[in-house]
């Protein structure tokens, strides 16, 4: 398979088509009752994107940057805990009735598949795509990097409507790691996954036992 050229236009086109395609496939699989629809679809999409556009950056080996990055999911989790952590009766019942298979699928989806897919799609493709196609007249008022980070973070926030503002801030921070510190998509996914893991564990343990 011939890879497309790694240019901003192809980044944006691929990201848009992949986003729409994944949404459609997930809807179909969910309608037919396939429980692990997000896990399978998003892992597959990540693998395809990684094949089409291999990572050109090298893993950062700065412990200071790692330490700074680790503070992000911790801070975001406490912000989420303070603002949004209010489980509904339906969520309590669902988690109490979930078997170990359902719990395992949930963790693999939220901690591994979703962060890998979203970071490759957004920070790996969409952000550099927007940066590279930002019109000159916009760059007269704001840097292309800032414009790209804000645009993609708005999209990320809208894609997570239940906590849109916090998702927007989280995306901005991830964009900062990607643009300023040159984090790879997988490195951003590690940070993203840690935050998702903390939130998922809070639900799975019934608020760390506070609403068991």
Helices and strands as residue ranges (DSSP letters): H 8-31, H 37-52, H 63-83, H 89-97, H 100-107, I 108-113, H 114-118, I 119-126, H 127-133, H 136-139, H 144-159, G 161-163, H 164-179, H 185-204
